[in-house]
Amino acid sequence: MKITRRWLLALSLLLPAQSAPPAAPKPKLVVAIIVDQFRYDYMTRFDASYQDGLRKLHDSGAFFTDAHEAHFPTVTAVGHAAFMTGSIPAVDGIVGNEWYDRETGKMVTSVSDDATKLVGGNGGTGSSPRRLIASTLGDEIKATGTPDTEVIGISLKDRAAILPSGHAAKAAYWFDHETGQFVTSTYYMKDLPAWVQAFNKSDAASKYASARWIPVDGFAPAAAGSLAQLSGAQPYRVLPAVLGKPYYEAMIATPYGNDMLEAFVEQALKEEHLGQHSGTDVLTVSFSSNDLLGHQVGPDAPEVRDMCLQTDRVLGRLLRAVEAESGAGNYVVVFSSDHGVAPKPEELTKRGIPAGRFSRDQVYQTIEMALTEKYGPGKWILGSDELAPYFDHDLLRQKHAVLADAQEIAAEAVRKLPYIFRVYTGAQLEHENLSGDPIGKLLQRGYYRDRAADLFIIQKPYWLASKEGTSHGTPFSYDTHVPIIFLGRGIRAGRYDENVRTADIAPTLAALLGVNTPSGSVGRVLPVIEK
């Protein structure tokens, strides 16, 4: 029998409607964690000793083993901006920890803001996210989410608290090492909340006076790479007995700085009721003590191993606090770092690996001499950020010099120095197609014209422009390779060996939450979201 279209329509009306499956509930809390200067290999070198937070992230999360920073320079402000914007300096405007501002004629930091005042501490000029051009994940949630949604950033460093949390954050809190207090700025509020004032009045920052930093397991790496028990568990450091700036600066360069920060974060979770609002809250946390210590001793020092083991414990406490406040299965965590770090050259040369130190002053003297020889005497460099000098453009105009020519003259002189790997000029990064040059491509991603230096100087791998300690900032893998781990609701756990970028974190979280991708994002959605 022929079934007519009218009959099929009538039959369909009689059949029960097939409703779509209900959408999976979204996480109530996003916790975005950065451990400053946490190289990727800290996850593998010390893996056997992790038993708590890092163990849970490694075993139960979506772990990306080949994650890299997508930008240059690899420094704190740039990495923290990229973390929750998914952006790069060429788009978000955060070109370094600091740079020379040609409009005001002075060096500025990534978050300095003369229009604000410090709230807490001894007062003074405050900080804000106004120099950040792009939006963050928190900004996008605030733009379209429920009114009671909260976004809060916390760190020991102002830039590490401010840049990931973004423009619309309720608050960003950081540690003032002059007074030993957590502070904020008038960009966010006029007075510190009662719970922050109470924390500052407690012994949270002062209780470590005279403390002896003892390794958590009584072991340290021996010369041959094995573990040797420390005789009598000798302390790595003994903190000053008297409170004040020297004490606070020494304390935050030990695991006690992370302990104090985590205690503050737990208070924020409870007092701000994070994870209990009608929308999705965002908490960004950056642990800075690892970086402060790492600069002093380098990645191969036994203190760094112990710092990592104690970070494992700190993250365990934090993850348990997150679950207690937001409820099991109601949160998602992302863990990463803002950059890696170079080994101390002295450690490498012992093993026959080329490395060394050089003088930044010699680099700048070479530039001054080259420009003086060509155009006559003058103070040619007005300011600099690491190995990125800013020339006096007014003086060049007075000398009837073409800026691009002056940049190339200086670059050619610096290229002759034996410890220099590459030198790029501002004109080259702005106008040339460097897609076939992997280093040049990274530098172009860090080029923002209105804030750019005139030269971008890259030293040879494992060479440092310092007399002691170590640093980071280069486009080499020891500075770019960091872990990325997602954990929690909506995340497909497992090991992922594909090459990814930290710029992929924000768009992945945006897709998971169903919100707009941050405005400057250049990343992609990673394959960790459960279908």
N, C-alpha and C positions, 0 to 999 in steps of 0.2 A: 504494500500500500504506500502510495506516495505521501510523504509527510510534508505539509506545507510550512512555509516560514511563519504563518500566523499561528499554526499549531505548536511549533517549537517555542514561540514567544509565550504562548499560554502555559505550556508545560514548565517553562523556566520560572514563571511567576508562582507556580505551585510548589516548586522545590525549595528547601530551606536555604537561606542565604549563607554563602561561604565567607565568613568574616576573616579579615587579615589577622595574623597572629599579633598579639599586643607587643608594642615596642619594648625592648629591654630597658629597664630603668637605668638612668645615667648615674655615674658616680656622684656622690654628694660632696666629695672633697678631692681636689688635685693637690698633691704634695710634690713640688718640684725641688729636688735636692741637688746641689752642686757641692762637691768637695774640691776646694781650690787646689790646683797643682796635683791632682790625682792622676798620674800616668796610667795608661792602660795596663802596663805590665805589673802594676801593683796588685791587680786582680789575680794575676797568674803566679807571680813570684812568691806571694805570701798566702796563696790559696789554702794550703794545707792547715794553716793556723787560724783561719776564719771560722768562727763557730756561731755567730749571732746575726747581725743585720746584713753584712755583706754576704754571709752564707745563704741567708734567705733570698736575697736579691739574685744571687748567682744560681741557686738551685730551683727557685720557684718563679723567676721572672723571665721576660723575653730579653735575652742577653745578646747584644751586638758586639762582635769581636773585632770588627774592622771599621770602627767609627772614627772619623776625623773632623777637626775644625775645618770649616769651609771658607776660611778667610785669613787675612794677614792684617795686622800683627796678632800673634797668639798671646794676648795679654788679658788681664782680668776683666777690664771694662768691656772689651770687644766680645769676649766669650760669654759674659753674663747677659749682654744685650741680645746676642744671637740665641741664647737658650730659650727664651720665651717669645721672641719675635719671629724666629725662623729666618732672620734676615742677615745681612752682611753690611759692613761699614759703608760700602758704596751706596747703600739704600737707606740704612737707619742713621747714618751720620756719626756714629760712635767710632772714631778712627783710632782711638788709643785711650790709655788711662788719662792722658793729658795732651794738649796740643797748643800751638800758638794761635791766638785769636787776633786776626789782622784788624778787625773792627775796633777792638779795645786796646790793641797793642800790648797784650800781656798773655802769659800762659794761663790756661784755664784747665780744670779737670772735667771729666765726662759728666759730672753731676753738680759742679759748683754753680751756685745761683745767688748773686748778690741781692736779689729781690726777696730772699728768704732769711729767716733767723733760725738759729739752732734752738730747739725746745729741749731743755734739760741740760745737764752739765753746767758749764760756766757761761753758756750763751755764745754769741758770736754769729758769724755768717753761716747760713744753712746750706742745704743741698736739695736738689729736686731732679725729676726726670725731663726737664724742659729741653735739654739738648738732644734727647732721643727723638728722632723723626718718626719712627714707625710705632705701630701699636703692638701690644703684647697680647698673649692669650687671655690674661685677666681683663685687659681693656675690652676685648671683644665679648667676653662673657658679661661684663658690666653694661655694655652698649645695648644688649638685647635681652639680658636675663632679668630675673626678678629683682625688685628693689632692695631686698634684704641680703643679696649676695655680697660676700666680703672677699677682698683680695688684700693680703698682707705679705710684706717682704721682710726678712730678718737675716742679719749677718753681722760679723764684726766690722766689716768695711761698708762705708756708705754706698759706694757704687754697686756693691754686690747685693745690697738690700733693695736699692732703688730701681736699677735697670731691669731685672727680671719681673718685678711686680708691676711696673708701668705707670701710666699717667693717672688712671682712675682708681688706684689702690686706696683703700681706707687709710693705710699706714705703711711706713717703712721704718724699721728700727735698726740702729747700728750702735756699736760700742765706742764710747769716747775714752781713749786711753789716757787722757789728761785727768779725768775725774773718776774713772772706773764705773761709769753709768751708761745705761742704754738711753739713747737720745733719738730724736726725730727732728723735723723742721716745720716751720709755719706753713709750708706748702700743704701739709696734711692736717695740722691741728694747732690750736693755740696752747694747749696744756697736755701734758702726758696723762694718760688714763691712770686711774687709781691703782690698778694692778701693776703697771709699770713702775709707778712711784714706790709701791711697796717692795717690788723686786729690787729696785735700786737701794732701798734702805736696809735690805737684808744683807747677810754676809756672803751672798752668792759670788761676788767678785773678790772679796777680801779674804775668804777663808783659806786660800792657798798660800798665804804668807809663810815663809820658811819651809814650804812643802818640798819634799824630795821626790823627784820624778824617778821612779823605779820601774824597770821593764815589767810588763804584766806577766810574762812567763819565765822571767829570770834568765832568758837566753838572748844572745846576740850573735850575728853572723861572724864566724871565724874567717881568718885570711883565706883559707882554702874553699870557702863557700859553704861549709857545713855549719852547724850550730854549736856554739860552745857556751857552757854555763858560765855566767858571770860570777866571779868570786865574791861571795857576800852580797850579791845583788847591789853593786855599786850604783849610785844614782847617776843618771845622765846630767841632771841639773838640780841645783838647790835654789829655790826662788828667794828673792830678797825678803827680809823680815819686816821692813818698813813700807807702809803703803805710800803710793805716789806714782807718778808717771813711770819711773824705772821699773817698779814692781809690775804695773799693769802691762807694760810692753814685754817684759820677760814672761809673764804668766800666759799671755795669749799666744806665745810661740811654743807652747807645750800642749799636751793633751788636755790640760785643765781648761784651756780656752774653749775647746769644743764641748767639754762637760758643762761649762757655764752657759754656753750658747744653747745647748740642748735643753737645759733646765728652763731657760727663758722661753724657748719654743713651746715646751709643754704648758707653761702658764698661758701663752697666747692661745693655744688650742682650747684650753678650758675656759678662759675668761671671755674669749671672743666667740665661743660656741661654734667653732669651725666644723663644718660637716653636718650641721644641724639646721641649716636654713633651707628655704624652699627651693633654692636653685643650687648651683655648684659653686662652692667656695674654692679659692686658690690660696695656697700657702707656699711661698718660695723661701727656701732655706739655703744659705751658703756657709759652709764651714771653712773659715779662713786660716785656722791655726796650722793646717798642713802646709800651706804656702809660706807662711811666715817662718816656719822651721826649715822647710825645704830650701829656701834661698840661702840659709846660713850653712847647711851641712851637706846638701846634695843628696841625690836619690839613692846612693849606695851606702849611706851612713846607717848604722844600727838604730839610731834614733828614729829614722824614717820608717823602718820596719815596725818598730814599736808604736809609732804614731798611727800606722795603718791598722794594727791589731786593736788599738784602743778606739779607733774610728769605727771598727766593726762593732764594738760594744755600744758606742754612742748611737749608731744607727739602729741597733737592736732596740734600745730604749725608745728611740723616736718612733719606730714602726709600731711598737706595742702601744704607745700613747696615741698614735693616729687611729689605730683600730679601736681603742677604748673610747675615744671621743666621738668618732664618726660612725662606729658600728662595723662589725665584720662584713666585708664584701661591699662596703659603701664608698670605697676610696680607690684612687689609682695613684701610684707613685712613679715618678721618673727620676732616675739617678744618672748623673754624668759629671763631667769636669769642664772647666773653662780652658784648660791648656795642660800640657805636660811640663817637662823641665829637662835641661841638659845635664849630663853627668859633670862632675868637676873634672876639668882637663887633667889634673894631676892623677886622677884615678885611671883615666884612659891611657895616658902615656906609659903607665906601669905595664900595661898589657900590649904595648906596641901600636896603639891606635893613634893616628895623627890628631892632635888637639893642642890648644894653647890659649893664651890670653893676650890681649892687646889693649892699647890706650885709645879711648874714644877721643880724648883731646888731640891725639896725633891725627886722627881722621879729620877733625874740624880744622886743625892747623893746615892740613893739606889743601882743604877747600879754600880757606882764607888766602893762602899763598897763591893758588892758581887764579883766583879772581882778582887779587891785587896785581899780579903780573900782567893780566890782560887789561884791566880797567883802571888800575891805580889804587892807592890806599883807601881803606874804608873798613868799617865793621860790617862784614857781609852777612853774618848769621845773627838773626834776632832772637831765635829760640830754637828748641829742638825737643823731640820726643824720642828717646833712645838714639837710634841711628837714622833719624829723619829730620834733617835741618831745614829751617825756614829762612830764606834769604830776605834781605832788605830790598823789596821791590822798588821803593821810592828812590833808593840810592842807585839802583840799576837804571832807572829812567833818567836820573840826573846825568849818568854816564853815557846816555843814549845807547844802552845795551839792550839787545833782544833777550827776553827772559829765557826762551828755549835754548838760545846759544849759550848763555851763562850757565844754565843747568848742565848742558852737555860738556862744557869745559871743566866744570867741577867734577862731574861724573868720571870723565876720562882720567883725571888726576887720581881720584880715589881708587879706580880700577887697578892701578899699578901697585897698590899696597899688597904685600904678599898674603895677607890673611883675609882678603876680600873675595867673595864668591861672585856676586852680581851687584850692579848698581843700575837702578832705573830712575829716569827723570820723570817729573810730573807731566811734562809734555808727552813723553813716550806712553805713559799709562793712560793719559786722556785720549790720545789720538790714534795710537797704533793698534793693530789687531794682533794680540799676543795669544790667541787661542791655541797655537801650536807649542807654546812654552808653558809647561805646567807651573813653574814658579811665577812667571810673569802674570799668568791668569789669576793666581791667588792674590798677587799684589793689586791687580786691577779690581778685584772684588773688595779690596780695602781702600780704594781711592774715592774720596768724596771731595769734589773740587774746592768748595768754599773753605774746607778745613785741611786741605792736603799740604804736605810738606813739598819742598822743591826736589829733594833727592830721597830715594828709598834704598838704603844700603844694607846688603845681606852679607854677613861674614861667612866664612867657610864653616862647614859642619863641625860642631864641637869646639868652636872658638868663642871666647867670651870677652866682652869689653868691661872687665872688672878685675880688681886685684885679688879678690877672694870670693868665696861662696860660689853660687851659680845663679842662673837666670833662665829665661825663656823668651819667646817672642818671634822666633824664626818660622819659616815655612817647612822646616824639616820634620820628619815623622816623630822624633822624640818630643817635639812640642805640639804636634797636631793630634797624635793618636791618644784617644781617651775612651773610657767605657761608656756605653749607653745601655741602660736596663729599664724596662717597663715592668710594673708589677701591679696587679689588682684587677678590679672589675673590668670586664670587656677585653682583657689582654690574653692573647694566646702565648703561653709560655714556651720556651725552647731556646736553643742556640741558633743564632743567625750569623752566618759568616760572610754575608754580602757586604760590599763597600757602601757605607752610608755616611751622612754628615750630621753634625749637631743641629744644623738648620732644619733637619727633618723632624725634630722633636715637636716643635710647636704645631705645625700642620697636622701631625699625627694625632696629637691631643685634641685639636680642633675638630677633626673628623670623628673622633671617638665621642665627643660631647655634642656634636651636631651644631657647632657655632661657626661663624665666619672665620676663615683663615686670617691671621694677623696681616695688616696692610702691606708690610714690606717683605713678606715671606718669599723665599726663593727655594724652599725645601719641598719635599714630597711626602706623601703619606706612606709610612712604613707598613709592611704586611704583618702587623701584630694584632690588629683589631679582630675580635671574634665575629663571625658572620651570624 
